[in-house]
Amino acid sequence: MVSHVFKDMSAKILEALNGAPKKYSGDEAKPLGLSIGISMYSSESGETIDHLLNRADEAMYNVKRQGKGRFSFADYDPA
């Protein structure tokens, strides 16, 4: 289970960055959106960095399908 601390930190990061991309989009009518995928690493898992990044990437795309401005934690699948 993901700790509430990590959820709180993720929400704060999203909140802090949410307004910043507007000035970088080049068009305030079309602001950039943020979607964050997070995967947790355990040194006991033997998971490779590639698998860790793939899980974070999958979590990010799941969030994008639900709407921007969110974050999601990846499920751990040792396969």
Secondary structure as UniProt FT lines:
FT   HELIX           4..18
FT   HELIX           20..24
FT   TURN            28..29
FT   STRAND          35..38
FT   TURN            43..45
FT   HELIX           49..66
FT   STRAND          70..73
//
